[in-house]
Amino acid sequence: MDDLLSEKEQIEEIRKWWKENGAWVVGGLVLGLSLLVGWNSWQSHVRTTAEQASSLFEQVRVQAMVGNADAASELTGKLRNEFASTPYAEEASLVLAKLLVEQGSLEPAAEALQFVVASKEDSQMALVARMRLAQVRLQQGDFDAAVDILQVEDAGAFSARYSELRGDIAVARGDWATARSEYETALSDLGAGLVNRELVEIKLNDLPQVDLSEAEAES
């Protein structure tokens, strides 16, 4: 037993260790508790924010269903101002834009879609917004703007839809050769499942026959 510390010596060793390290232990415990409380508070804030944004988005949908563009626009503006960090601001803008297009308010619809295009929150949603914005510009007769909007590095799963839209713009311009090329691209694209193949084939078959040599000479 000589090689073992006595009870008194053990107590003294513990006291010495605590004197040297106690502050670090207490500090670590306090820091750990603070981080835990902070994390729980943040999680609670995130949940509350999401719930509030979701509630506002549902109100936008309700107002859109009854055709109340003014109320839908006001609620969408609130989402953009107060809950810009959530995806609901962009989703509400898409809903609002659809309503405005249905009511013939094309420029306000374009502004709503531009908000989504400019957002970095969801690239897929931005790609959808670009398609709808291009359609609005096409309806307005601004063909150059419509084409520019569709100029993206990678349209991903929407590449076939983008080609179809570029074909529609070319048709509006009377550029049959380009329209044919874009429609054929849409049909051959691996993502062509997102387009109505039957409709695209009808568009393609309805194009006037063009002498390619003449088309190249004109270009």
Secondary structure as the mmCIF struct_conf table of DSSP 4:
data_model
#
loop_
_struct_conf.conf_type_id
_struct_conf.id
_struct_conf.beg_label_comp_id
_struct_conf.beg_label_asym_id
_struct_conf.beg_label_seq_id
_struct_conf.end_label_comp_id
_struct_conf.end_label_asym_id
_struct_conf.end_label_seq_id
TURN_TY1_P TURN_TY1_P1 ASP A 2 ASP A 3
BEND BEND1 LEU A 4 LEU A 4
HELX_LH_PP_P HELX_LH_PP_P1 LEU A 5 SER A 6
HELX_RH_AL_P HELX_RH_AL_P1 GLU A 7 MET A 65
TURN_TY1_P TURN_TY1_P2 VAL A 66 GLY A 67
HELX_RH_AL_P HELX_RH_AL_P2 ALA A 69 GLU A 82
TURN_TY1_P TURN_TY1_P3 ALA A 84 SER A 85
BEND BEND2 THR A 86 THR A 86
TURN_TY1_P TURN_TY1_P4 PRO A 87 PRO A 87
HELX_RH_AL_P HELX_RH_AL_P3 TYR A 88 GLU A 102
TURN_TY1_P TURN_TY1_P5 GLN A 103 GLY A 104
HELX_RH_AL_P HELX_RH_AL_P4 LEU A 106 ALA A 118
BEND BEND3 GLU A 121 GLU A 121
HELX_RH_AL_P HELX_RH_AL_P5 SER A 123 GLN A 140
TURN_TY1_P TURN_TY1_P6 GLY A 141 GLY A 141
HELX_RH_AL_P HELX_RH_AL_P6 PHE A 143 ILE A 149
TURN_TY1_P TURN_TY1_P7 LEU A 150 LEU A 150
BEND BEND4 GLU A 153 GLU A 153
HELX_RH_3T_P HELX_RH_3T_P1 GLY A 156 PHE A 158
HELX_RH_AL_P HELX_RH_AL_P7 SER A 159 ARG A 173
TURN_TY1_P TURN_TY1_P8 GLY A 174 GLY A 174
HELX_RH_AL_P HELX_RH_AL_P8 TRP A 176 SER A 188
BEND BEND5 ASP A 189 ASP A 189
TURN_TY1_P TURN_TY1_P9 LEU A 190 GLY A 191
HELX_RH_3T_P HELX_RH_3T_P2 ALA A 192 LEU A 194
BEND BEND6 VAL A 195 VAL A 195
HELX_RH_AL_P HELX_RH_AL_P9 ARG A 197 ASN A 205
TURN_TY1_P TURN_TY1_P10 ASP A 206 ASP A 206
BEND BEND7 LEU A 207 LEU A 207
HELX_LH_PP_P HELX_LH_PP_P2 PRO A 208 GLN A 209
HELX_RH_AL_P HELX_RH_AL_P10 LEU A 212 GLU A 218
#
